[in-house]
């Protein structure tokens, strides 16, 4: 995954790479928070 982002950054797709990274971080963060909430509530 990181290799893809680095390659895109090299090819000039910095905005695309950053957007993808932020989207992935947000999705994984939401999954982690959701999992913790399920554990706490369950």
MDAnalysis code that builds the backbone (N, CA, C; Angstrom):
import MDAnalysis as mda
import numpy as np

u = mda.Universe.empty(126, n_residues=42, atom_resindex=np.repeat(np.arange(42), 3), trajectory=True)
u.add_TopologyAttr("name", ["N", "CA", "C"] * 42)
u.add_TopologyAttr("resid", np.arange(1, 43))
u.add_TopologyAttr("resname", ["UNK", "UNK", "UNK", "UNK", "UNK", "UNK", "UNK", "UNK", "UNK", "UNK", "UNK", "UNK", "UNK", "UNK", "UNK", "UNK", "UNK", "UNK", "UNK", "UNK", "UNK", "UNK", "UNK", "UNK", "UNK", "UNK", "UNK", "UNK", "UNK", "UNK", "UNK", "UNK", "UNK", "UNK", "UNK", "UNK", "UNK", "UNK", "UNK", "UNK", "UNK", "UNK"])
u.atoms.positions = np.array([
    [0.826, -1.195, 0.000],
    [0.000, 0.000, 0.000],
    [0.863, 1.249, 0.000],
    [1.847, 1.290, 0.876],
    [2.724, 2.455, 0.936],
    [3.478, 2.649, -0.360],
    [3.872, 1.538, -0.975],
    [4.603, 1.639, -2.243],
    [3.742, 2.320, -3.295],
    [2.445, 1.995, -3.298],
    [1.531, 2.606, -4.269],
    [1.439, 4.105, -4.014],
    [1.304, 4.488, -2.747],
    [1.198, 5.914, -2.418],
    [2.471, 6.654, -2.788],
    [3.616, 6.045, -2.491],
    [4.891, 6.684, -2.823],
    [5.046, 6.812, -4.327],
    [4.641, 5.782, -5.063],
    [4.753, 5.828, -6.514],
    [3.862, 6.930, -7.078],
    [2.655, 7.054, -6.558],
    [1.749, 8.098, -7.032],
    [2.322, 9.472, -6.729],
    [2.947, 9.605, -5.570],
    [3.521, 10.892, -5.211],
    [4.641, 11.242, -6.173],
    [5.422, 10.229, -6.561],
    [6.521, 10.459, -7.501],
    [5.987, 10.859, -8.869],
    [4.842, 10.300, -9.254],
    [4.309, 10.585, -10.576],
    [3.509, 11.880, -10.606],
    [3.448, 12.574, -9.473],
    [2.778, 13.873, -9.456],
    [1.354, 13.801, -8.943],
    [0.878, 12.625, -8.504],
    [-0.489, 12.515, -7.995],
    [-0.524, 12.704, -6.489],
    [0.049, 13.811, -6.020],
    [0.146, 14.022, -4.570],
    [-1.240, 14.149, -3.942],
    [-2.122, 14.908, -4.594],
    [-3.464, 15.102, -4.045],
    [-4.207, 13.772, -3.989],
    [-4.051, 12.964, -5.027],
    [-4.720, 11.665, -5.070],
    [-4.173, 10.757, -3.977],
    [-2.851, 10.733, -3.846],
    [-2.231, 9.887, -2.825],
    [-2.638, 10.317, -1.423],
    [-2.648, 11.626, -1.191],
    [-3.027, 12.129, 0.134],
    [-4.488, 11.825, 0.422],
    [-5.344, 12.027, -0.573],
    [-6.770, 11.738, -0.399],
    [-6.992, 10.270, -0.091],
    [-6.270, 9.403, -0.812],
    [-6.394, 7.966, -0.577],
    [-5.934, 7.610, 0.824],
    [-4.815, 8.198, 1.233],
    [-4.269, 7.912, 2.565],
    [-5.244, 8.363, 3.646],
    [-5.805, 9.567, 3.480],
    [-6.771, 10.074, 4.462],
    [-8.017, 9.201, 4.500],
    [-8.479, 8.766, 3.329],
    [-9.674, 7.912, 3.281],
    [-9.417, 6.591, 3.986],
    [-8.243, 5.994, 3.728],
    [-7.906, 4.718, 4.365],
    [-7.757, 4.896, 5.872],
    [-7.123, 5.988, 6.283],
    [-6.942, 6.234, 7.720],
    [-8.293, 6.436, 8.389],
    [-9.179, 7.172, 7.737],
    [-10.506, 7.401, 8.301],
    [-11.299, 6.109, 8.394],
    [-11.220, 5.280, 7.356],
    [-11.965, 4.020, 7.350],
    [-11.442, 3.077, 8.428],
    [-10.114, 2.946, 8.503],
    [-9.530, 2.042, 9.506],
    [-9.779, 2.587, 10.905],
    [-9.709, 3.905, 11.078],
    [-9.981, 4.511, 12.380],
    [-11.415, 4.260, 12.803],
    [-12.343, 4.400, 11.845],
    [-13.755, 4.143, 12.151],
    [-13.975, 2.695, 12.523],
    [-13.286, 1.789, 11.841],
    [-13.430, 0.362, 12.134],
    [-12.915, 0.049, 13.529],
    [-11.779, 0.647, 13.876],
    [-11.198, 0.420, 15.208],
    [-12.129, 0.956, 16.288],
    [-12.625, 2.178, 16.087],
    [-13.533, 2.776, 17.073],
    [-14.807, 1.951, 17.182],
    [-15.333, 1.523, 16.031],
    [-16.543, 0.697, 16.050],
    [-16.310, -0.610, 16.782],
    [-15.162, -1.226, 16.544],
    [-14.839, -2.487, 17.208],
    [-14.724, -2.304, 18.715],
    [-14.086, -1.201, 19.126],
    [-13.955, -0.933, 20.562],
    [-15.318, -0.693, 21.196],
    [-16.183, 0.036, 20.488],
    [-17.519, 0.294, 21.025],
    [-18.291, -1.012, 21.168],
    [-18.176, -1.887, 20.163],
    [-18.858, -3.180, 20.244],
    [-18.357, -3.987, 21.430],
    [-17.043, -3.955, 21.643],
    [-16.470, -4.701, 22.776],
    [-16.958, -4.119, 24.101],
    [-16.973, -2.794, 24.186],
    [-17.389, -2.157, 25.436],
    [-18.873, -2.380, 25.703],
    [-19.692, -2.242, 24.653],
    [-21.144, -2.382, 24.823],
    [-21.552, -3.841, 24.941],
    [-20.798, -4.728, 24.271],
    [-21.146, -6.148, 24.280],
    [-20.767, -6.798, 25.586],
])
